[in-house]
Amino acid sequence: MNCKDYYTSVDAIKGADTITTEAYEAAKTMYQSGWGWQYGLNHLKEEEFSIVRAFNLAQNLKESVINSDNRLKALKKEAGGLWHFFSKRNRYEVTWVYQRNTVLGVLYYLLAFDNSTKEEELRYLEQRALYMGGIKNELGMAFFNVFKEAVAKRSKTETKEPPKEKDDISVDKQAALVLFHKIFREGLDMDKVGMGIKTLLEYEPRKGTLLFTQQRHWYIVYQWFREICFIEKGRTASAFREWAKAMFGKNGYSTEHDFDEAKKLYDGPPSTWKPVVDHMDYTDIRDFLTQQFGKDQRDNYLINDRYIQWH
């Protein structure tokens, strides 16, 4: 594995993407005086194992894995070669198990919220952290578990019920139908379109992890429907948001702010969007919509015996 310096300072880590920044916040707790006393462990020290080094190692491991044709095989090779008990043979190796488990913990957090990660990859990282030369090392798991617990906490927050101000939002099919006829091309069947979107809302790229997790993701649906001419020209995003809310209740809720923030990341026709490592969910959802609502599939969403001359 080539070892590249992705970060030169703590500020560079904190200025990275959201997931990396969150991983840093978790790691930072282990460098604070008093951490680890309940396990009989000492807190981490910058002069012994800097947080910048930990994140550079984790980022190198991640890049090596996600760019491999066989991710699990690459993960086993790179993570398995991270710890070398005696002297380090390569720049990326570490000497102590606590250092290895810190790096594996950071990597666990980074991969946990990458939509292409499979559950078996996360399980492997946890098993690798548990063992020291074939012997279970429960104490050493304290360094890894900081990140595992942070992942669980974030996942729980993402999947919890919507805020109370949205509790009174409910499905209103009659209102949805009225809005549908104002927004969408005449001849489209609302129930068929709704079922296609429902497939997206329920899709799990890996068991227990939804692809569609943010209110901002409705922006992608809106932009895609504009590109494939499902939505009439001149129909506003606000009208579409009202339709989605009436059609799907709380699951269809989004705001103008959500769309504005999403637009900062991606604008224009979704088919032209290029994948960005920190926001792969946008192009992953675009790719799903391409399969579900492809231009050659548009007639599947028409009212029976209706015809539209698509552009």
C-alpha positions as CSV (number, residue, x, y, z in Angstrom):
1,M,0.0,0.0,0.0
2,N,1.3,3.4,-0.9
3,C,1.2,5.8,2.0
4,K,0.0,9.3,1.1
5,D,-0.3,12.2,3.5
6,Y,-4.0,13.2,3.1
7,Y,-3.8,15.4,6.2
8,T,-1.0,17.6,7.4
9,S,-2.8,19.0,10.5
10,V,-5.8,18.6,12.8
11,D,-7.4,21.5,11.0
12,A,-7.2,19.6,7.7
13,I,-9.0,16.7,9.3
14,K,-11.7,19.0,10.8
15,G,-12.1,20.7,7.5
16,A,-12.7,17.5,5.6
17,D,-16.1,15.9,4.9
18,T,-18.8,15.4,7.5
19,I,-18.0,11.7,8.2
20,T,-14.3,12.3,8.6
21,T,-15.0,15.2,11.0
22,E,-17.3,13.1,13.1
23,A,-14.7,10.3,13.2
24,Y,-12.2,13.0,14.5
25,E,-14.6,14.0,17.2
26,A,-14.8,10.4,18.4
27,A,-11.0,9.9,18.2
28,K,-10.4,13.2,20.1
29,T,-12.0,11.8,23.2
30,M,-9.3,9.2,23.6
31,Y,-6.6,11.9,23.7
32,Q,-8.3,13.6,26.6
33,S,-6.9,13.2,30.1
34,G,-8.9,10.7,32.1
35,W,-10.1,8.6,29.1
36,G,-9.6,4.9,29.7
37,W,-9.4,4.8,33.5
38,Q,-12.5,2.6,33.7
39,Y,-10.6,0.0,31.6
40,G,-7.3,0.5,33.4
41,L,-5.9,2.1,30.2
42,N,-4.1,5.3,29.6
43,H,-5.4,8.0,27.3
44,L,-3.7,8.4,23.9
45,K,-0.8,10.9,23.6
46,E,0.0,13.0,20.6
47,E,3.8,12.5,21.0
48,E,3.4,8.7,21.0
49,F,0.7,8.4,18.2
50,S,-0.5,11.5,16.6
51,I,-4.2,11.8,15.6
52,V,-3.0,13.1,12.2
53,R,-1.0,9.9,11.6
54,A,-4.0,7.8,12.7
55,F,-6.2,9.5,10.1
56,N,-3.7,9.3,7.4
57,L,-3.3,5.6,7.9
58,A,-7.1,5.1,8.0
59,Q,-7.6,7.2,4.8
60,N,-4.9,5.2,3.0
61,L,-6.5,2.0,4.0
62,K,-9.9,3.2,2.8
63,E,-8.7,4.4,-0.6
64,S,-6.9,1.1,-1.1
65,V,-10.1,-0.9,-0.3
66,I,-12.6,1.2,-2.2
67,N,-10.4,1.2,-5.3
68,S,-9.9,-2.5,-5.3
69,D,-11.8,-5.0,-7.5
70,N,-12.2,-7.3,-4.5
71,R,-12.8,-5.1,-1.5
72,L,-12.9,-7.7,1.2
73,K,-9.6,-9.3,0.0
74,A,-7.9,-5.9,-0.1
75,L,-9.3,-5.1,3.4
76,K,-7.9,-8.4,4.8
77,K,-4.5,-7.7,3.2
78,E,-4.1,-4.1,4.2
79,A,-5.7,-4.3,7.7
80,G,-3.9,-7.6,8.3
81,G,-0.5,-6.0,7.5
82,L,-1.1,-2.9,9.6
83,W,0.4,-4.2,12.9
84,H,3.9,-5.5,13.1
85,F,5.0,-6.4,16.7
86,F,8.7,-5.8,16.5
87,S,10.1,-3.2,14.1
88,K,8.1,-1.6,11.4
89,R,9.0,-2.9,8.0
90,N,6.9,-0.3,6.1
91,R,5.9,3.2,6.6
92,Y,2.3,2.4,7.2
93,E,2.9,-0.2,9.9
94,V,2.3,0.4,13.6
95,T,4.0,-1.3,16.6
96,W,1.3,-1.5,19.2
97,V,-2.2,-3.0,19.2
98,Y,-3.8,0.1,20.6
99,Q,-2.4,2.0,17.6
100,R,-3.7,-0.6,15.2
101,N,-7.2,-0.6,16.8
102,T,-7.4,3.2,16.7
103,V,-6.7,3.2,13.0
104,L,-9.1,0.3,12.4
105,G,-11.7,2.2,14.4
106,V,-11.3,5.3,12.3
107,L,-11.5,3.1,9.2
108,Y,-14.7,1.4,10.5
109,Y,-16.4,4.8,10.9
110,L,-15.4,6.0,7.5
111,L,-16.6,2.8,5.8
112,A,-19.8,2.4,7.8
113,F,-21.3,5.4,6.0
114,D,-20.0,4.6,2.6
115,N,-23.0,3.2,0.6
116,S,-20.8,0.7,-1.2
117,T,-19.6,-1.0,2.1
118,K,-20.9,-4.5,2.8
119,E,-21.7,-5.7,6.3
120,E,-19.1,-8.4,6.0
121,E,-16.4,-5.8,5.6
122,L,-17.4,-4.1,8.9
123,R,-17.6,-7.5,10.6
124,Y,-14.1,-8.3,9.5
125,L,-12.7,-5.1,10.9
126,E,-14.3,-5.8,14.3
127,Q,-12.9,-9.4,14.3
128,R,-9.4,-8.1,13.3
129,A,-9.5,-5.6,16.1
130,L,-10.5,-8.3,18.6
131,Y,-7.5,-10.5,18.1
132,M,-3.8,-10.1,18.8
133,G,-1.7,-12.7,17.1
134,G,-4.5,-15.3,17.3
135,I,-5.4,-14.5,20.9
136,K,-8.5,-12.5,21.9
137,N,-7.6,-9.1,23.4
138,E,-10.9,-7.8,24.9
139,L,-9.0,-4.9,26.6
140,G,-7.6,-3.6,23.3
141,M,-11.2,-3.4,21.9
142,A,-11.7,-0.3,24.0
143,F,-9.9,1.7,21.3
144,F,-12.0,0.3,18.5
145,N,-15.3,0.4,20.4
146,V,-15.1,4.2,20.6
147,F,-15.8,4.3,16.9
148,K,-18.2,1.4,16.8
149,E,-20.4,3.0,19.5
150,A,-20.2,6.4,17.6
151,V,-21.5,4.6,14.4
152,A,-24.4,3.0,16.3
153,K,-25.3,6.4,17.8
154,R,-25.3,8.1,14.5
155,S,-27.2,5.3,12.8
156,K,-29.9,5.5,15.5
157,T,-30.2,9.3,15.1
158,E,-30.6,8.9,11.3
159,T,-33.4,6.3,11.6
160,K,-35.3,7.7,14.5
161,E,-38.8,9.3,14.1
162,P,-39.0,12.7,12.5
163,P,-39.1,15.8,14.7
164,K,-42.3,16.5,16.6
165,E,-43.2,19.4,14.3
166,K,-43.7,16.8,11.6
167,D,-45.9,14.5,13.7
168,D,-49.1,16.0,12.2
169,I,-48.0,15.2,8.6
170,S,-50.0,12.4,7.2
171,V,-50.7,10.9,3.8
172,D,-53.4,12.7,1.9
173,K,-54.0,10.9,-1.4
174,Q,-56.7,13.2,-2.5
175,A,-54.5,16.3,-2.1
176,A,-51.6,14.4,-3.7
177,L,-53.8,13.6,-6.8
178,V,-54.7,17.2,-7.2
179,L,-51.1,18.3,-6.9
180,F,-50.0,15.5,-9.2
181,H,-52.2,16.7,-12.1
182,K,-50.8,20.2,-11.7
183,I,-47.1,19.2,-11.6
184,F,-46.7,16.0,-13.6
185,R,-47.2,15.4,-17.3
186,E,-50.7,14.6,-18.3
187,G,-51.0,10.8,-18.9
188,L,-48.8,9.7,-16.1
189,D,-50.3,7.4,-13.4
190,M,-49.7,8.7,-9.9
191,D,-50.0,5.3,-8.3
192,K,-47.4,3.8,-10.6
193,V,-45.0,6.7,-10.1
194,G,-45.6,6.4,-6.3
195,M,-44.8,2.7,-6.3
196,G,-41.5,3.4,-8.2
197,I,-40.5,6.0,-5.6
198,K,-41.6,3.7,-2.7
199,T,-39.1,1.2,-4.1
200,L,-36.4,3.8,-3.7
201,L,-37.4,4.8,-0.2
202,E,-37.3,1.2,1.0
203,Y,-34.1,0.1,-0.9
204,E,-31.3,-1.2,1.3
205,P,-27.9,-1.5,-0.4
206,R,-26.9,-3.6,2.6
207,K,-29.2,-5.2,5.2
208,G,-30.4,-2.7,7.7
209,T,-29.1,0.4,5.9
210,L,-31.3,2.5,3.7
211,L,-30.0,4.3,0.6
212,F,-32.5,7.2,0.9
213,T,-31.9,8.7,4.4
214,Q,-32.1,12.5,4.2
215,Q,-34.7,15.1,3.4
216,R,-32.2,16.5,0.9
217,H,-32.5,13.4,-1.2
218,W,-35.9,14.5,-2.4
219,Y,-33.9,17.1,-4.5
220,I,-32.4,14.3,-6.5
221,V,-35.8,12.8,-7.3
222,Y,-37.1,16.2,-8.3
223,Q,-34.1,16.9,-10.6
224,W,-34.3,13.5,-12.1
225,F,-38.1,13.8,-12.9
226,R,-37.3,17.2,-14.5
227,E,-34.6,15.6,-16.7
228,I,-36.8,12.8,-17.9
229,C,-39.7,15.2,-18.5
230,F,-42.0,13.7,-15.9
231,I,-42.5,17.2,-14.5
232,E,-44.0,20.0,-16.6
233,K,-41.7,22.9,-17.4
234,G,-42.2,25.8,-15.1
235,R,-43.5,23.7,-12.2
236,T,-41.7,24.7,-9.0
237,A,-39.8,22.7,-6.5
238,S,-42.1,23.9,-3.8
239,A,-45.1,22.3,-5.5
240,F,-43.2,19.1,-5.9
241,R,-42.3,19.1,-2.2
242,E,-46.0,19.6,-1.3
243,W,-46.9,16.6,-3.5
244,A,-44.3,14.4,-2.0
245,K,-45.5,15.3,1.5
246,A,-49.1,14.6,0.6
247,M,-48.2,11.3,-1.1
248,F,-45.7,9.9,1.5
249,G,-46.5,11.8,4.7
250,K,-43.5,12.3,7.0
251,N,-41.3,10.2,4.7
252,G,-42.0,12.8,1.9
253,Y,-41.1,15.8,4.0
254,S,-38.4,18.2,2.8
255,T,-37.8,22.0,2.9
256,E,-36.6,24.7,0.6
257,H,-33.5,24.8,2.7
258,D,-32.9,21.1,2.0
259,F,-33.1,21.7,-1.7
260,D,-30.8,24.8,-1.5
261,E,-28.2,22.9,0.4
262,A,-28.3,19.9,-2.0
263,K,-28.1,22.3,-5.0
264,K,-24.8,23.6,-3.6
265,L,-23.4,20.0,-4.1
266,Y,-25.0,19.2,-7.4
267,D,-26.9,21.3,-9.9
268,G,-28.1,20.7,-13.4
269,P,-29.3,17.4,-15.0
270,P,-28.4,14.4,-12.7
271,S,-27.1,12.4,-15.7
272,T,-24.2,14.9,-15.8
273,W,-23.3,14.6,-12.1
274,K,-19.8,13.2,-11.3
275,P,-19.3,11.0,-8.2
276,V,-17.7,12.8,-5.3
277,V,-16.2,10.6,-2.5
278,D,-17.8,12.6,0.3
279,H,-21.3,12.6,-1.3
280,M,-21.6,9.2,-3.1
281,D,-25.2,8.9,-1.8
282,Y,-26.3,11.5,-4.4
283,T,-25.0,9.7,-7.4
284,D,-26.0,6.3,-5.9
285,I,-29.6,7.5,-5.7
286,R,-29.3,9.0,-9.2
287,D,-28.1,5.6,-10.5
288,F,-31.0,3.9,-8.8
289,L,-33.4,6.3,-10.4
290,T,-31.8,5.7,-13.7
291,Q,-32.7,2.0,-13.3
292,Q,-36.1,2.6,-11.8
293,F,-37.2,5.5,-14.0
294,G,-34.9,5.2,-17.1
295,K,-35.9,7.1,-20.2
296,D,-36.7,3.8,-21.9
297,Q,-39.0,2.8,-19.0
298,R,-41.1,6.0,-18.9
299,D,-44.1,4.4,-20.7
300,N,-44.4,1.9,-17.8
301,Y,-45.7,4.8,-15.7
302,L,-48.4,5.9,-18.0
303,I,-52.2,5.5,-17.4
304,N,-53.3,2.4,-19.4
305,D,-53.9,3.2,-23.1
306,R,-52.3,6.6,-22.8
307,Y,-49.4,7.9,-24.9
308,I,-46.8,10.7,-24.5
309,Q,-44.3,11.8,-27.1
310,W,-41.2,12.0,-25.0
311,H,-38.4,14.5,-25.8
